[in-house]
Amino acid sequence: MKSKNHLSHLLEINIAMLFVSTSGALGRYVSLPVTVTIGFRAVLALLLLVLYCKWKGVSFKIEKKHLFVVVTSGVLIGLHWLTYFYSLRLSNVAIGMISLFTYPILTAFLEPILLKTKLQRVHLLLGLLVLLGIYFLVPNFDIENDYTLAVVIGVFSALVYALRNIILKTKVGSYDGSVLMCYQLGVVGVMLSPFYFSVALDAVIDQWQGIAALALITTAIGHTLFLNSFKHFSITTVSILSSVQPIFGIIIGAFFLSEIPNLNTIIGGVLILSSVVIESVRSSRKTKITD
């Protein structure tokens, strides 16, 4: 029975990763301005998650002392989504998603700075592995090259995402993940509201399928399933399993958009994802020894 439950939870997190990884192909598919796409995605996903939280009877109450942190995390997730989608528009699904997945290693470097913990030497080696991976992703070091700019923006998006995760991890771990997501989506929705009328309503209606898929599949369902997986697996295990996300994203991009990554992109992706898996496995073993 326990084995069946484990397999069920394993299937759940893989479905979550599959749903979340649709962001790459959908980010390329929707042709509206990025600010409009992210804005409407946030508003629609917020409505869906509010209905879900009401149905589950989850409290929306946030302590006043945590409001600043929650709002800041909302600004950061908005900035992360904007830069990630700009990276996708400038390149392809493979480069956009692989650049983003530098965030676990960036987190390993940021935590000692922000949380005053000791920087481990192995992180320097993993950082070099990531830099080597980025070297293969970048066609040349001319910032006017769209692919080079896409990698730079993608890594910046990863940096912002890492900051957001660290902030939430240290300050508001006692709240329901769906509620935190609601507040963050609300911040993003308000932040991008000036752009809602920058395009004709007909243009938005023409793209409603892509926006709805982003809001429902990627954000509301994908992120909710992903947050639920934390109940059944350690953060380290989730980190290892989430490494499959760029692979799912690249397969979806190849199938629906006919975007086939070249050899350099594959090599760079293997190097970057290897660093994530190595750090996750190393942390897992260290935790077991400590326990």
C-alpha atoms as an extended CHARMM CRD file, in Angstrom:
* protein
*
       291  EXT
         1         1  MET       CA              0.0000000000        0.0000000000        0.0000000000  PROA      1               0.0000000000
         2         2  LYS       CA              2.8400000000        2.3440000000        0.9340000000  PROA      2               0.0000000000
         3         3  SER       CA              4.5790000000        1.5060000000       -2.3540000000  PROA      3               0.0000000000
         4         4  LYS       CA              1.4150000000        2.3080000000       -4.3140000000  PROA      4               0.0000000000
         5         5  ASN       CA              1.0710000000        5.6600000000       -2.5330000000  PROA      5               0.0000000000
         6         6  HSD       CA              4.7070000000        6.4750000000       -3.3180000000  PROA      6               0.0000000000
         7         7  LEU       CA              4.1790000000        5.6810000000       -6.9990000000  PROA      7               0.0000000000
         8         8  SER       CA              1.0240000000        7.8190000000       -6.9700000000  PROA      8               0.0000000000
         9         9  HSD       CA              2.8990000000       10.7920000000       -5.4870000000  PROA      9               0.0000000000
        10        10  LEU       CA              5.7590000000       10.2490000000       -7.9440000000  PROA      10              0.0000000000
        11        11  LEU       CA              3.2830000000       10.2980000000      -10.8170000000  PROA      11              0.0000000000
        12        12  GLU       CA              1.7080000000       13.4700000000       -9.3990000000  PROA      12              0.0000000000
        13        13  ILE       CA              4.9610000000       15.4390000000       -9.3200000000  PROA      13              0.0000000000
        14        14  ASN       CA              5.8550000000       14.3090000000      -12.8470000000  PROA      14              0.0000000000
        15        15  ILE       CA              2.4470000000       15.4570000000      -14.0860000000  PROA      15              0.0000000000
        16        16  ALA       CA              3.0630000000       18.7600000000      -12.2710000000  PROA      16              0.0000000000
        17        17  MET       CA              6.4320000000       19.1390000000      -14.0360000000  PROA      17              0.0000000000
        18        18  LEU       CA              4.8250000000       18.3050000000      -17.3800000000  PROA      18              0.0000000000
        19        19  PHE       CA              2.1620000000       20.9850000000      -16.8490000000  PROA      19              0.0000000000
        20        20  VAL       CA              4.6150000000       23.6420000000      -15.6160000000  PROA      20              0.0000000000
        21        21  SER       CA              6.9840000000       22.9100000000      -18.5190000000  PROA      21              0.0000000000
        22        22  THR       CA              4.2800000000       23.9950000000      -20.9880000000  PROA      22              0.0000000000
        23        23  SER       CA              5.3200000000       27.5850000000      -20.1460000000  PROA      23              0.0000000000
        24        24  GLY       CA              8.1390000000       27.3790000000      -22.7040000000  PROA      24              0.0000000000
        25        25  ALA       CA              6.0370000000       26.4180000000      -25.7270000000  PROA      25              0.0000000000
        26        26  LEU       CA              3.1040000000       28.6160000000      -24.6630000000  PROA      26              0.0000000000
        27        27  GLY       CA              5.4410000000       31.5580000000      -24.0910000000  PROA      27              0.0000000000
        28        28  ARG       CA              6.5850000000       31.1800000000      -27.7000000000  PROA      28              0.0000000000
        29        29  TYR       CA              3.0690000000       30.4620000000      -29.0300000000  PROA      29              0.0000000000
        30        30  VAL       CA              1.2490000000       33.5280000000      -27.6420000000  PROA      30              0.0000000000
        31        31  SER       CA              2.1820000000       36.4710000000      -29.8680000000  PROA      31              0.0000000000
        32        32  LEU       CA              0.8450000000       39.2680000000      -27.6600000000  PROA      32              0.0000000000
        33        33  PRO       CA              3.3360000000       41.6440000000      -25.9960000000  PROA      33              0.0000000000
        34        34  VAL       CA              5.0040000000       39.9200000000      -23.0410000000  PROA      34              0.0000000000
        35        35  THR       CA              3.6120000000       42.4290000000      -20.5210000000  PROA      35              0.0000000000
        36        36  VAL       CA              0.0540000000       41.7920000000      -21.7420000000  PROA      36              0.0000000000
        37        37  THR       CA              0.5050000000       38.0100000000      -21.8340000000  PROA      37              0.0000000000
        38        38  ILE       CA              1.8760000000       37.8410000000      -18.2710000000  PROA      38              0.0000000000
        39        39  GLY       CA             -0.7060000000       40.3150000000      -16.9690000000  PROA      39              0.0000000000
        40        40  PHE       CA             -3.7220000000       38.4190000000      -18.2710000000  PROA      40              0.0000000000
        41        41  ARG       CA             -2.1210000000       35.1110000000      -17.2660000000  PROA      41              0.0000000000
        42        42  ALA       CA             -1.7970000000       36.3890000000      -13.6930000000  PROA      42              0.0000000000
        43        43  VAL       CA             -5.3610000000       37.7260000000      -13.4820000000  PROA      43              0.0000000000
        44        44  LEU       CA             -6.9880000000       34.6090000000      -14.9150000000  PROA      44              0.0000000000
        45        45  ALA       CA             -4.8280000000       32.2640000000      -12.8100000000  PROA      45              0.0000000000
        46        46  LEU       CA             -5.6770000000       34.3460000000       -9.7190000000  PROA      46              0.0000000000
        47        47  LEU       CA             -9.4030000000       33.8990000000      -10.3220000000  PROA      47              0.0000000000
        48        48  LEU       CA             -8.9590000000       30.1420000000      -10.7590000000  PROA      48              0.0000000000
        49        49  LEU       CA             -6.8140000000       29.7810000000       -7.6200000000  PROA      49              0.0000000000
        50        50  VAL       CA             -9.1890000000       31.9070000000       -5.5100000000  PROA      50              0.0000000000
        51        51  LEU       CA            -12.0340000000       29.5870000000       -6.5160000000  PROA      51              0.0000000000
        52        52  TYR       CA             -9.8410000000       26.5790000000       -5.6420000000  PROA      52              0.0000000000
        53        53  CYS       CA             -8.8960000000       28.0220000000       -2.2320000000  PROA      53              0.0000000000
        54        54  LYS       CA            -12.5360000000       28.8660000000       -1.4760000000  PROA      54              0.0000000000
        55        55  TRP       CA            -13.5250000000       25.3160000000       -2.3900000000  PROA      55              0.0000000000
        56        56  LYS       CA            -10.7980000000       23.8800000000       -0.1320000000  PROA      56              0.0000000000
        57        57  GLY       CA            -11.7130000000       26.3100000000        2.6810000000  PROA      57              0.0000000000
        58        58  VAL       CA             -8.1860000000       27.7380000000        2.9050000000  PROA      58              0.0000000000
        59        59  SER       CA             -7.7040000000       30.9710000000        4.8950000000  PROA      59              0.0000000000
        60        60  PHE       CA             -6.3670000000       34.0020000000        3.0050000000  PROA      60              0.0000000000
        61        61  LYS       CA             -5.1530000000       35.7260000000        6.1770000000  PROA      61              0.0000000000
        62        62  ILE       CA             -1.5500000000       36.9900000000        6.1100000000  PROA      62              0.0000000000
        63        63  GLU       CA              0.1450000000       38.5430000000        9.1410000000  PROA      63              0.0000000000
        64        64  LYS       CA              0.9600000000       42.2280000000        8.6900000000  PROA      64              0.0000000000
        65        65  LYS       CA              4.6360000000       41.6570000000        9.4390000000  PROA      65              0.0000000000
        66        66  HSD       CA              4.8320000000       39.3220000000        6.4210000000  PROA      66              0.0000000000
        67        67  LEU       CA              2.9770000000       41.5170000000        3.9130000000  PROA      67              0.0000000000
        68        68  PHE       CA              6.1290000000       43.2990000000        2.7380000000  PROA      68              0.0000000000
        69        69  VAL       CA              7.8270000000       39.9750000000        2.0400000000  PROA      69              0.0000000000
        70        70  VAL       CA              4.7990000000       38.6010000000        0.1850000000  PROA      70              0.0000000000
        71        71  VAL       CA              4.4270000000       41.7460000000       -1.9360000000  PROA      71              0.0000000000
        72        72  THR       CA              8.1690000000       41.7750000000       -2.6930000000  PROA      72              0.0000000000
        73        73  SER       CA              8.0000000000       38.1240000000       -3.7420000000  PROA      73              0.0000000000
        74        74  GLY       CA              5.0990000000       39.0560000000       -6.0350000000  PROA      74              0.0000000000
        75        75  VAL       CA              7.1880000000       41.7670000000       -7.6960000000  PROA      75              0.0000000000
        76        76  LEU       CA             10.0580000000       39.2960000000       -8.0940000000  PROA      76              0.0000000000
        77        77  ILE       CA              7.9000000000       36.5370000000       -9.6060000000  PROA      77              0.0000000000
        78        78  GLY       CA              6.4540000000       39.1140000000      -12.0080000000  PROA      78              0.0000000000
        79        79  LEU       CA              9.9360000000       40.2370000000      -13.0250000000  PROA      79              0.0000000000
        80        80  HSD       CA             10.9700000000       36.5940000000      -13.3480000000  PROA      80              0.0000000000
        81        81  TRP       CA              8.0620000000       35.7630000000      -15.6770000000  PROA      81              0.0000000000
        82        82  LEU       CA              8.6280000000       38.8700000000      -17.7900000000  PROA      82              0.0000000000
        83        83  THR       CA             12.3460000000       38.2460000000      -18.3060000000  PROA      83              0.0000000000
        84        84  TYR       CA             11.8150000000       34.5010000000      -18.8620000000  PROA      84              0.0000000000
        85        85  PHE       CA              9.2640000000       35.1840000000      -21.6020000000  PROA      85              0.0000000000
        86        86  TYR       CA             11.5070000000       37.8070000000      -23.2220000000  PROA      86              0.0000000000
        87        87  SER       CA             14.2750000000       35.1830000000      -23.2340000000  PROA      87              0.0000000000
        88        88  LEU       CA             11.8980000000       32.7270000000      -24.9480000000  PROA      88              0.0000000000
        89        89  ARG       CA             10.8730000000       35.3010000000      -27.5630000000  PROA      89              0.0000000000
        90        90  LEU       CA             14.5160000000       36.0580000000      -28.4240000000  PROA      90              0.0000000000
        91        91  SER       CA             15.5840000000       32.4150000000      -28.7520000000  PROA      91              0.0000000000
        92        92  ASN       CA             13.6900000000       29.1430000000      -28.4320000000  PROA      92              0.0000000000
        93        93  VAL       CA             12.1910000000       26.8520000000      -25.8020000000  PROA      93              0.0000000000
        94        94  ALA       CA             15.4490000000       24.9540000000      -25.1960000000  PROA      94              0.0000000000
        95        95  ILE       CA             17.6780000000       27.9830000000      -24.5600000000  PROA      95              0.0000000000
        96        96  GLY       CA             15.0120000000       29.8240000000      -22.5510000000  PROA      96              0.0000000000
        97        97  MET       CA             14.3190000000       26.9050000000      -20.2010000000  PROA      97              0.0000000000
        98        98  ILE       CA             17.9300000000       25.7410000000      -19.8110000000  PROA      98              0.0000000000
        99        99  SER       CA             19.0950000000       29.3020000000      -19.0160000000  PROA      99              0.0000000000
       100       100  LEU       CA             16.3940000000       29.4830000000      -16.3510000000  PROA      100             0.0000000000
       101       101  PHE       CA             17.5820000000       26.2510000000      -14.7590000000  PROA      101             0.0000000000
       102       102  THR       CA             20.7710000000       27.9030000000      -13.5790000000  PROA      102             0.0000000000
       103       103  TYR       CA             18.6460000000       29.0540000000      -10.6030000000  PROA      103             0.0000000000
       104       104  PRO       CA             19.4320000000       26.1050000000       -8.2590000000  PROA      104             0.0000000000
       105       105  ILE       CA             23.1630000000       26.8530000000       -8.4440000000  PROA      105             0.0000000000
       106       106  LEU       CA             22.5640000000       30.6050000000       -8.1520000000  PROA      106             0.0000000000
       107       107  THR       CA             20.5450000000       29.8170000000       -5.0220000000  PROA      107             0.0000000000
       108       108  ALA       CA             23.5140000000       27.9060000000       -3.5880000000  PROA      108             0.0000000000
       109       109  PHE       CA             25.6520000000       31.0590000000       -3.9980000000  PROA      109             0.0000000000
       110       110  LEU       CA             23.0010000000       33.4970000000       -2.7660000000  PROA      110             0.0000000000
       111       111  GLU       CA             22.0920000000       31.6220000000        0.4310000000  PROA      111             0.0000000000
       112       112  PRO       CA             25.5010000000       32.1750000000        2.1080000000  PROA      112             0.0000000000
       113       113  ILE       CA             25.2870000000       35.8930000000        1.2790000000  PROA      113             0.0000000000
       114       114  LEU       CA             21.6940000000       36.4640000000        2.3650000000  PROA      114             0.0000000000
       115       115  LEU       CA             21.4070000000       33.8950000000        5.1670000000  PROA      115             0.0000000000
       116       116  LYS       CA             24.9950000000       34.2440000000        6.4510000000  PROA      116             0.0000000000
       117       117  THR       CA             25.7660000000       30.5530000000        5.9540000000  PROA      117             0.0000000000
       118       118  LYS       CA             29.1430000000       29.1290000000        4.9180000000  PROA      118             0.0000000000
       119       119  LEU       CA             29.9260000000       28.9550000000        1.1900000000  PROA      119             0.0000000000
       120       120  GLN       CA             30.9650000000       25.4220000000        0.2920000000  PROA      120             0.0000000000
       121       121  ARG       CA             33.8700000000       24.8180000000       -2.0920000000  PROA      121             0.0000000000
       122       122  VAL       CA             31.9020000000       22.3000000000       -4.1300000000  PROA      122             0.0000000000
       123       123  HSD       CA             29.5490000000       25.1310000000       -5.1340000000  PROA      123             0.0000000000
       124       124  LEU       CA             32.4830000000       26.9010000000       -6.8150000000  PROA      124             0.0000000000
       125       125  LEU       CA             33.1090000000       23.7910000000       -8.9180000000  PROA      125             0.0000000000
       126       126  LEU       CA             29.4160000000       23.4710000000       -9.7600000000  PROA      126             0.0000000000
       127       127  GLY       CA             29.3610000000       27.1710000000      -10.6210000000  PROA      127             0.0000000000
       128       128  LEU       CA             32.1860000000       26.5970000000      -13.1010000000  PROA      128             0.0000000000
       129       129  LEU       CA             30.2020000000       23.6850000000      -14.5790000000  PROA      129             0.0000000000
       130       130  VAL       CA             27.2190000000       26.0050000000      -15.0710000000  PROA      130             0.0000000000
       131       131  LEU       CA             29.4340000000       28.6650000000      -16.6770000000  PROA      131             0.0000000000
       132       132  LEU       CA             30.7810000000       26.0150000000      -19.0440000000  PROA      132             0.0000000000
       133       133  GLY       CA             27.2080000000       25.0600000000      -19.9010000000  PROA      133             0.0000000000
       134       134  ILE       CA             26.3390000000       28.7130000000      -20.5820000000  PROA      134             0.0000000000
       135       135  TYR       CA             29.4310000000       28.9410000000      -22.8110000000  PROA      135             0.0000000000
       136       136  PHE       CA             27.9640000000       26.2200000000      -25.0320000000  PROA      136             0.0000000000
       137       137  LEU       CA             24.5460000000       27.9120000000      -25.0770000000  PROA      137             0.0000000000
       138       138  VAL       CA             25.9190000000       31.2730000000      -26.2050000000  PROA      138             0.0000000000
       139       139  PRO       CA             26.6820000000       31.3360000000      -29.9730000000  PROA      139             0.0000000000
       140       140  ASN       CA             29.0900000000       34.2590000000      -29.5080000000  PROA      140             0.0000000000
       141       141  PHE       CA             29.6900000000       36.9650000000      -26.9360000000  PROA      141             0.0000000000
       142       142  ASP       CA             28.1070000000       39.7670000000      -28.9640000000  PROA      142             0.0000000000
       143       143  ILE       CA             25.2510000000       41.1890000000      -26.8840000000  PROA      143             0.0000000000
       144       144  GLU       CA             23.5300000000       42.2410000000      -30.1290000000  PROA      144             0.0000000000
       145       145  ASN       CA             23.0580000000       38.5660000000      -30.9910000000  PROA      145             0.0000000000
       146       146  ASP       CA             19.5060000000       37.5790000000      -29.9900000000  PROA      146             0.0000000000
       147       147  TYR       CA             20.5190000000       34.1830000000      -28.6310000000  PROA      147             0.0000000000
       148       148  THR       CA             23.3160000000       35.6740000000      -26.5260000000  PROA      148             0.0000000000
       149       149  LEU       CA             20.9340000000       38.2970000000      -25.1590000000  PROA      149             0.0000000000
       150       150  ALA       CA             18.3600000000       35.5610000000      -24.4950000000  PROA      150             0.0000000000
       151       151  VAL       CA             20.8530000000       33.6240000000      -22.3390000000  PROA      151             0.0000000000
       152       152  VAL       CA             21.8130000000       36.7870000000      -20.4060000000  PROA      152             0.0000000000
       153       153  ILE       CA             18.1500000000       37.6340000000      -19.7690000000  PROA      153             0.0000000000
       154       154  GLY       CA             17.3880000000       33.9820000000      -18.9400000000  PROA      154             0.0000000000
       155       155  VAL       CA             20.1430000000       33.8340000000      -16.3130000000  PROA      155             0.0000000000
       156       156  PHE       CA             18.9330000000       37.1540000000      -14.8540000000  PROA      156             0.0000000000
       157       157  SER       CA             15.4360000000       35.6320000000      -14.7040000000  PROA      157             0.0000000000
       158       158  ALA       CA             16.9420000000       32.6830000000      -12.8260000000  PROA      158             0.0000000000
       159       159  LEU       CA             18.6290000000       35.0880000000      -10.3900000000  PROA      159             0.0000000000
       160       160  VAL       CA             15.3390000000       36.8690000000       -9.6590000000  PROA      160             0.0000000000
       161       161  TYR       CA             13.5570000000       33.5250000000       -9.2540000000  PROA      161             0.0000000000
       162       162  ALA       CA             16.2400000000       32.3310000000       -6.8100000000  PROA      162             0.0000000000
       163       163  LEU       CA             15.8630000000       35.5340000000       -4.7580000000  PROA      163             0.0000000000
       164       164  ARG       CA             12.0950000000       35.1050000000       -4.6270000000  PROA      164             0.0000000000
       165       165  ASN       CA             12.4050000000       31.5010000000       -3.4370000000  PROA      165             0.0000000000
       166       166  ILE       CA             14.9110000000       32.4000000000       -0.7070000000  PROA      166             0.0000000000
       167       167  ILE       CA             12.7130000000       35.2450000000        0.5620000000  PROA      167             0.0000000000
       168       168  LEU       CA              9.6370000000       33.0230000000        0.8040000000  PROA      168             0.0000000000
       169       169  LYS       CA             11.5880000000       30.1370000000        2.3090000000  PROA      169             0.0000000000
       170       170  THR       CA             12.9390000000       32.1870000000        5.2150000000  PROA      170             0.0000000000
       171       171  LYS       CA              9.9250000000       34.3310000000        6.0780000000  PROA      171             0.0000000000
       172       172  VAL       CA              6.5630000000       32.7470000000        5.3780000000  PROA      172             0.0000000000
       173       173  GLY       CA              6.9240000000       28.9680000000        5.4910000000  PROA      173             0.0000000000
       174       174  SER       CA              3.7850000000       28.5540000000        7.6020000000  PROA      174             0.0000000000
       175       175  TYR       CA              1.2960000000       29.6420000000        4.9000000000  PROA      175             0.0000000000
       176       176  ASP       CA             -0.5190000000       27.5330000000        2.3290000000  PROA      176             0.0000000000
       177       177  GLY       CA              1.3310000000       27.6430000000       -0.9810000000  PROA      177             0.0000000000
       178       178  SER       CA             -1.8240000000       28.3110000000       -3.0050000000  PROA      178             0.0000000000
       179       179  VAL       CA             -2.6440000000       31.3530000000       -0.8580000000  PROA      179             0.0000000000
       180       180  LEU       CA              0.8710000000       32.7470000000       -1.2950000000  PROA      180             0.0000000000
       181       181  MET       CA              0.5100000000       32.2190000000       -5.0280000000  PROA      181             0.0000000000
       182       182  CYS       CA             -2.7900000000       34.1350000000       -4.9820000000  PROA      182             0.0000000000
       183       183  TYR       CA             -1.1510000000       37.1510000000       -3.3440000000  PROA      183             0.0000000000
       184       184  GLN       CA              1.7710000000       37.0330000000       -5.7560000000  PROA      184             0.0000000000
       185       185  LEU       CA             -0.5580000000       36.7840000000       -8.7750000000  PROA      185             0.0000000000
       186       186  GLY       CA             -2.5070000000       39.7520000000       -7.4370000000  PROA      186             0.0000000000
       187       187  VAL       CA              0.6820000000       41.8160000000       -7.2190000000  PROA      187             0.0000000000
       188       188  VAL       CA              1.6560000000       40.8390000000      -10.7750000000  PROA      188             0.0000000000
       189       189  GLY       CA             -1.8350000000       41.6460000000      -12.0250000000  PROA      189             0.0000000000
       190       190  VAL       CA             -1.7710000000       45.1250000000      -10.4790000000  PROA      190             0.0000000000
       191       191  MET       CA              1.8420000000       45.7560000000      -11.5180000000  PROA      191             0.0000000000
       192       192  LEU       CA              1.0660000000       45.0930000000      -15.1930000000  PROA      192             0.0000000000
       193       193  SER       CA             -2.4150000000       46.6700000000      -15.2780000000  PROA      193             0.0000000000
       194       194  PRO       CA             -1.2190000000       49.7780000000      -17.2180000000  PROA      194             0.0000000000
       195       195  PHE       CA             -0.4370000000       47.4910000000      -20.1730000000  PROA      195             0.0000000000
       196       196  TYR       CA             -3.8580000000       45.7970000000      -20.4360000000  PROA      196             0.0000000000
       197       197  PHE       CA             -5.2080000000       48.3710000000      -22.8490000000  PROA      197             0.0000000000
       198       198  SER       CA             -2.0270000000       48.7090000000      -24.9270000000  PROA      198             0.0000000000
       199       199  VAL       CA             -3.4350000000       46.2220000000      -27.4460000000  PROA      199             0.0000000000
       200       200  ALA       CA             -6.8400000000       45.9250000000      -29.0760000000  PROA      200             0.0000000000
       201       201  LEU       CA             -9.3810000000       43.6690000000      -27.3680000000  PROA      201             0.0000000000
       202       202  ASP       CA             -9.7520000000       41.6810000000      -30.5930000000  PROA      202             0.0000000000
       203       203  ALA       CA             -6.0450000000       40.7710000000      -30.4450000000  PROA      203             0.0000000000
       204       204  VAL       CA             -6.4360000000       39.4520000000      -26.8990000000  PROA      204             0.0000000000
       205       205  ILE       CA             -9.5350000000       37.4430000000      -27.8520000000  PROA      205             0.0000000000
       206       206  ASP       CA             -7.6570000000       35.9190000000      -30.8010000000  PROA      206             0.0000000000
       207       207  GLN       CA             -5.0260000000       34.6440000000      -28.3540000000  PROA      207             0.0000000000
       208       208  TRP       CA             -7.3900000000       33.5530000000      -25.5750000000  PROA      208             0.0000000000
       209       209  GLN       CA             -6.5640000000       29.8410000000      -25.9500000000  PROA      209             0.0000000000
       210       210  GLY       CA             -2.8560000000       30.3630000000      -25.2280000000  PROA      210             0.0000000000
       211       211  ILE       CA             -3.4960000000       32.7320000000      -22.3050000000  PROA      211             0.0000000000
       212       212  ALA       CA             -6.1100000000       30.3880000000      -20.8350000000  PROA      212             0.0000000000
       213       213  ALA       CA             -3.7010000000       27.4350000000      -21.1380000000  PROA      213             0.0000000000
       214       214  LEU       CA             -0.9640000000       29.4340000000      -19.3860000000  PROA      214             0.0000000000
       215       215  ALA       CA             -3.3280000000       30.4160000000      -16.5830000000  PROA      215             0.0000000000
       216       216  LEU       CA             -5.0180000000       27.0300000000      -16.1240000000  PROA      216             0.0000000000
       217       217  ILE       CA             -2.4860000000       24.3430000000      -17.1220000000  PROA      217             0.0000000000
       218       218  THR       CA              0.8400000000       26.0310000000      -16.3250000000  PROA      218             0.0000000000
       219       219  THR       CA             -0.0310000000       28.2180000000      -13.3550000000  PROA      219             0.0000000000
       220       220  ALA       CA             -3.2030000000       27.0870000000      -11.5570000000  PROA      220             0.0000000000
       221       221  ILE       CA             -2.9440000000       23.2960000000      -12.0080000000  PROA      221             0.0000000000
       222       222  GLY       CA              0.8120000000       22.9090000000      -12.5460000000  PROA      222             0.0000000000
       223       223  HSD       CA              1.9360000000       25.0660000000       -9.6460000000  PROA      223             0.0000000000
       224       224  THR       CA             -0.7510000000       23.7130000000       -7.3140000000  PROA      224             0.0000000000
       225       225  LEU       CA              0.2780000000       20.1000000000       -7.9990000000  PROA      225             0.0000000000
       226       226  PHE       CA              3.9250000000       21.0880000000       -7.5940000000  PROA      226             0.0000000000
       227       227  LEU       CA              3.2660000000       22.7360000000       -4.2220000000  PROA      227             0.0000000000
       228       228  ASN       CA              1.3130000000       19.6710000000       -3.0710000000  PROA      228             0.0000000000
       229       229  SER       CA              4.3220000000       17.4690000000       -3.8440000000  PROA      229             0.0000000000
       230       230  PHE       CA              6.2010000000       19.1170000000       -0.9500000000  PROA      230             0.0000000000
       231       231  LYS       CA              3.9230000000       17.1850000000        1.4200000000  PROA      231             0.0000000000
       232       232  HSD       CA              5.2420000000       13.8470000000        0.1750000000  PROA      232             0.0000000000
       233       233  PHE       CA              8.8840000000       14.4860000000       -0.7750000000  PROA      233             0.0000000000
       234       234  SER       CA             11.8370000000       16.3450000000        0.6970000000  PROA      234             0.0000000000
       235       235  ILE       CA             12.8640000000       19.6440000000       -0.9300000000  PROA      235             0.0000000000
       236       236  THR       CA             15.9940000000       17.8950000000       -2.2060000000  PROA      236             0.0000000000
       237       237  THR       CA             14.0090000000       15.1090000000       -3.8700000000  PROA      237             0.0000000000
       238       238  VAL       CA             11.6800000000       17.6570000000       -5.4510000000  PROA      238             0.0000000000
       239       239  SER       CA             14.7280000000       19.5320000000       -6.7450000000  PROA      239             0.0000000000
       240       240  ILE       CA             16.0870000000       16.3720000000       -8.3790000000  PROA      240             0.0000000000
       241       241  LEU       CA             12.7320000000       15.4470000000       -9.9080000000  PROA      241             0.0000000000
       242       242  SER       CA             12.1530000000       19.0060000000      -11.1790000000  PROA      242             0.0000000000
       243       243  SER       CA             15.2770000000       18.7000000000      -13.3300000000  PROA      243             0.0000000000
       244       244  VAL       CA             13.0880000000       16.8740000000      -15.8330000000  PROA      244             0.0000000000
       245       245  GLN       CA             11.1660000000       20.1140000000      -16.4940000000  PROA      245             0.0000000000
       246       246  PRO       CA             13.4510000000       21.4870000000      -19.2590000000  PROA      246             0.0000000000
       247       247  ILE       CA             13.4440000000       18.0600000000      -20.9210000000  PROA      247             0.0000000000
       248       248  PHE       CA              9.6370000000       18.0150000000      -20.9760000000  PROA      248             0.0000000000
       249       249  GLY       CA              9.6620000000       21.6230000000      -22.2190000000  PROA      249             0.0000000000
       250       250  ILE       CA             12.0880000000       20.8870000000      -25.0610000000  PROA      250             0.0000000000
       251       251  ILE       CA             10.0430000000       17.8340000000      -26.1480000000  PROA      251             0.0000000000
       252       252  ILE       CA              6.8290000000       19.9150000000      -26.1250000000  PROA      252             0.0000000000
       253       253  GLY       CA              8.5950000000       22.6610000000      -28.1070000000  PROA      253             0.0000000000
       254       254  ALA       CA              9.8820000000       20.1320000000      -30.6460000000  PROA      254             0.0000000000
       255       255  PHE       CA              6.4520000000       18.5180000000      -31.0220000000  PROA      255             0.0000000000
       256       256  PHE       CA              4.2540000000       21.6220000000      -31.2290000000  PROA      256             0.0000000000
       257       257  LEU       CA              6.6700000000       24.2860000000      -32.5500000000  PROA      257             0.0000000000
       258       258  SER       CA              9.1450000000       22.0860000000      -34.4950000000  PROA      258             0.0000000000
       259       259  GLU       CA             12.0300000000       23.5610000000      -32.4630000000  PROA      259             0.0000000000
       260       260  ILE       CA             14.8630000000       21.0250000000      -32.4780000000  PROA      260             0.0000000000
       261       261  PRO       CA             17.8430000000       22.0270000000      -30.2660000000  PROA      261             0.0000000000
       262       262  ASN       CA             21.2950000000       21.9460000000      -31.8680000000  PROA      262             0.0000000000
       263       263  LEU       CA             24.2790000000       20.0020000000      -30.4950000000  PROA      263             0.0000000000
       264       264  ASN       CA             25.7310000000       22.9530000000      -28.5410000000  PROA      264             0.0000000000
       265       265  THR       CA             22.3790000000       23.5440000000      -26.8250000000  PROA      265             0.0000000000
       266       266  ILE       CA             22.1700000000       19.8620000000      -25.8630000000  PROA      266             0.0000000000
       267       267  ILE       CA             25.7490000000       19.8830000000      -24.4590000000  PROA      267             0.0000000000
       268       268  GLY       CA             25.1080000000       23.0990000000      -22.5240000000  PROA      268             0.0000000000
       269       269  GLY       CA             21.8340000000       21.7160000000      -21.1860000000  PROA      269             0.0000000000
       270       270  VAL       CA             23.4610000000       18.4690000000      -20.0320000000  PROA      270             0.0000000000
       271       271  LEU       CA             26.2040000000       20.3950000000      -18.1960000000  PROA      271             0.0000000000
       272       272  ILE       CA             23.7930000000       22.7690000000      -16.4350000000  PROA      272             0.0000000000
       273       273  LEU       CA             21.2670000000       20.0820000000      -15.4850000000  PROA      273             0.0000000000
       274       274  SER       CA             24.1170000000       17.8190000000      -14.3170000000  PROA      274             0.0000000000
       275       275  SER       CA             25.2070000000       20.5080000000      -11.8490000000  PROA      275             0.0000000000
       276       276  VAL       CA             21.6350000000       20.6710000000      -10.4960000000  PROA      276             0.0000000000
       277       277  VAL       CA             21.4080000000       16.8930000000      -10.0540000000  PROA      277             0.0000000000
       278       278  ILE       CA             24.9010000000       16.6570000000       -8.4930000000  PROA      278             0.0000000000
       279       279  GLU       CA             24.0760000000       19.3570000000       -5.9230000000  PROA      279             0.0000000000
       280       280  SER       CA             20.6840000000       17.8030000000       -5.1600000000  PROA      280             0.0000000000
       281       281  VAL       CA             22.1060000000       14.2940000000       -4.6650000000  PROA      281             0.0000000000
       282       282  ARG       CA             25.0010000000       15.6740000000       -2.5770000000  PROA      282             0.0000000000
       283       283  SER       CA             22.5740000000       17.5850000000       -0.3520000000  PROA      283             0.0000000000
       284       284  SER       CA             20.3820000000       14.5000000000       -0.0190000000  PROA      284             0.0000000000
       285       285  ARG       CA             23.3030000000       12.3520000000        1.1770000000  PROA      285             0.0000000000
       286       286  LYS       CA             24.4230000000       15.0600000000        3.6070000000  PROA      286             0.0000000000
       287       287  THR       CA             20.9010000000       15.2520000000        5.0520000000  PROA      287             0.0000000000
       288       288  LYS       CA             20.7860000000       11.4670000000        5.5540000000  PROA      288             0.0000000000
       289       289  ILE       CA             24.1530000000       11.5160000000        7.3550000000  PROA      289             0.0000000000
       290       290  THR       CA             22.9470000000       14.3580000000        9.6030000000  PROA      290             0.0000000000
       291       291  ASP       CA             19.7270000000       12.4960000000       10.3740000000  PROA      291             0.0000000000
